């Protein structure tokens, strides 16, 4: 076993200067996959031989003084199973897609390949990325590495599970209602959803309502920001990050901001442990010089979001004779979405966006729980029909889905653990287009949460 740093950027630096070979790094992480994946089910397709061949090819290039400029040279990763990865299946967590095979890379895999990543295979997702937990008819549930009797979250749960368990140092995901931020919170990781338009959108043919975004799941804000740069089309390493890059934003000081704190939602009861983590994060932000006040809950419901989300899912291509192979929840969501045209769904999304932005008001940022609770038990949704499952799971996205509708940047940052030992994340949300500010703020909060700081007046105001 190698004694590797946790940071994907630091691993790449070791490979770049040939202190470690890509083959050694790949062998190390494949060993972890072999030990942990049988229980956790993060990977649904694993190509070990292809990964080792790719790593050795990178090592040969480095010996010829080639490819050392790549941002993540020699770093292992995987691709979510609804994305195309050359010479891999693309099942999307569904029996209806079980024979779909990709001959070329999709946008995410192509960007990651250009940055020097070594691909291990495909990572689990909920069926057609619908649910915030992974329990499909195609494979075993994806479990939380911190407590395997609970879910890792979804839909990018395979990505989060792999990173949190040490099977991978970093992975890309996608987010249409919280699908990056939710598993990041459940698994104790950083997850970032970019502003609408800040990163390329590979889902345009299906996502005609503008909910979805690609993004990173990582152990640190720096790693996540660097992967955002890769997804934005900047695959090269720079000794000094480019001034306009997401990575450079990690080191930029943040002027005093007006931050509102949201602790309640009409959609769910916030767990006391989650609320305590939000208050702790609020105190740290106030210690950093920001001005905090408590805001009112957004007055929205699942039925405001469901027509938009349902239309997105109804657009996913499924052959008529395989529709019956979809899980009951998927069938119900798609049927509900078909009640609305793409134009109607887009108009509803735009109206919801206006409501969210009006509610967001003149604040520079909001601090919220990422999820109202910690990770649910594997039995939490057993025995429910399609609609009941969707409605029972919807409160998991109570603090995330609105910002897919509004297209705002949002980041989940690890903020503590529950009394039961499960991770808890808090969410920072910025104004539209303020991705770099959110990253700067997230990096500062990440550092502050790791420090032992004195409490602040926010505790007294929040308790009063």
Buried (B, 14 or more C-beta within 10 A) or exposed (E): EEEBEBBBBBBBBBBBEEEBBBBBBBBBBBBBBEEBBEEBBBBBBBBBEBBBBBBBBBBEBBEEEEBBEBBBBBBBBBBBBBBBBBEBBBBBBBBBBEEBEBEEBBBBBBBBBBBBBBBBBBBBBBBBBBBBBBBBBBBBBBBBBBBBEBBBBBBBBBBBBBBBBBBBBBBBBBBBBBBBBBBBBBBBBBBBBBBBEBBBBBBEEBBBBBBBBBBBBBBBBBBBBBBBBBBBEBBBBEEEBEEEBBBBBBEBEBEEBEBBBBBBBEBBEBBEBBBBBBBBBBBBBBBBEBBBEBBEBBEBEBEBBBBBBBBBBBBBEBEEEBEEBBBBBBBBBBBBBEEBEBEBBBBBBBEBBEBBBEBBEEBBBBBBBBBBBBBBEBEBBEEBEBBBBBBBBBBBBBBBBBBBBBBBBBBBBBBBBBEEEBBBBBBBBBBBBBBBBBBBBBBBBBEBBEEEBEEBEBBEBBEE
